[in-house]
Amino acid sequence: MSFRLYTYWRSSAAFRVRIALNLKGLEYESVPKHLLRDGGEQRKADYLALNPQGLVPGLEHDGAFVSQSLAICEYLEEIRPEPPLLPGSALDRARIRAMALAVACDIHPLNNLRVLQHLRREFGQDDEGVNRWARHWITSGFIALEQWIARYSADGRYGYGSTPTLADVFLLPQVFNARRVQTDLEPFPRILAVADHLLTLPAFASARPEAQPDAE
Ligand SMILES: N[C@@H](CCC(=O)N[C@@H](CS)C(=O)NCC(=O)O)C(=O)O
């Protein structure tokens, strides 16, 4: 099996897939796409031919391309079930997906690069305006995630239960994004405790932005 990951060191969506590949013990080749250089390498014709959305991550498995981090993580779960990212009963899995989706659908799209660029270019926002916007949506999503962790985490080390799941794969990169825009994380001690613990695990630590070959 050979895997190539189209990635960018600071992309939190690519960070999710790096964690999932690491947890599954799958080696991969990184193909960096610089999201800012020259108008964004993700928007060039060669990459659009692979992913018409012009977003990272994208994963090539034995030459076949898959986009969207959640679809990629679930694909990895299906081809390499152990260790499970979606463990437990149907109810457990639905709740874990809900936590991942809260990040993937309700927080991250509102602080993604192209959305923030649009706020700047079309709505005249400066750095502070753009960061306030991002912080607002991150805080709103983290309020729910904090409560879910209180309900579902076994001992405060993982977002759900007592092993790393898709909830953690999506949560940690969003904490990095939150810090980038100076979100006040003091109201979220459970999220912070989970993030601190996850970073003690090599699969998570080696996926972080600063550890990537294209990190600046
Ligand atoms: N829902 C997508 C989001 C992908 C996404 O937004 N990726 C960002 C980086 S985190 C990107 O490529 N941004 C480029 C741009 O906005 O032009 C996923 O989960 O894969």
Ligand as a Chemical Component Dictionary entry (heavy atoms), coordinates in Angstrom:
data_LIG
# 
_chem_comp.id                   LIG 
_chem_comp.type                 NON-POLYMER 
_chem_comp.pdbx_formal_charge   0 
_chem_comp.three_letter_code    LIG 
# 
loop_
_chem_comp_atom.comp_id 
_chem_comp_atom.atom_id 
_chem_comp_atom.alt_atom_id 
_chem_comp_atom.type_symbol 
_chem_comp_atom.charge 
_chem_comp_atom.model_Cartn_x 
_chem_comp_atom.model_Cartn_y 
_chem_comp_atom.model_Cartn_z 
_chem_comp_atom.pdbx_ordinal 
LIG N1  N1  N 0 -13.992 20.237 4.731  1  
LIG C1  C1  C 0 -12.669 20.162 4.198  2  
LIG C2  C2  C 0 -11.947 21.445 4.491  3  
LIG C3  C3  C 0 -10.629 21.518 3.771  4  
LIG C4  C4  C 0 -10.039 22.905 3.921  5  
LIG O1  O1  O 0 -10.762 23.876 4.121  6  
LIG N2  N2  N 0 -8.714  22.985 3.818  7  
LIG C5  C5  C 0 -8.062  24.250 3.935  8  
LIG C6  C6  C 0 -6.831  24.157 4.806  9  
LIG S1  S1  S 0 -7.245  23.741 6.474  10 
LIG C7  C7  C 0 -7.636  24.739 2.573  11 
LIG O2  O2  O 0 -7.215  23.965 1.743  12 
LIG N3  N3  N 0 -7.755  26.043 2.350  13 
LIG C8  C8  C 0 -7.366  26.621 1.116  14 
LIG C9  C9  C 0 -8.178  27.804 0.764  15 
LIG O3  O3  O 0 -9.010  28.212 1.562  16 
LIG O4  O4  O 0 -7.957  28.301 -0.331 17 
LIG C10 C10 C 0 -11.927 18.970 4.812  18 
LIG O5  O5  O 0 -12.275 18.593 5.931  19 
LIG O6  O6  O 0 -11.023 18.404 4.172  20 
# 
loop_
_chem_comp_bond.comp_id 
_chem_comp_bond.atom_id_1 
_chem_comp_bond.atom_id_2 
_chem_comp_bond.value_order 
_chem_comp_bond.pdbx_ordinal 
LIG N1  C1  SING 1  
LIG C1  C2  SING 2  
LIG C1  C10 SING 3  
LIG C2  C3  SING 4  
LIG C3  C4  SING 5  
LIG C4  O1  DOUB 6  
LIG C4  N2  SING 7  
LIG N2  C5  SING 8  
LIG C5  C6  SING 9  
LIG C5  C7  SING 10 
LIG C6  S1  SING 11 
LIG C7  O2  DOUB 12 
LIG C7  N3  SING 13 
LIG N3  C8  SING 14 
LIG C8  C9  SING 15 
LIG C9  O3  DOUB 16 
LIG C9  O4  SING 17 
LIG C10 O5  DOUB 18 
LIG C10 O6  SING 19 
# 
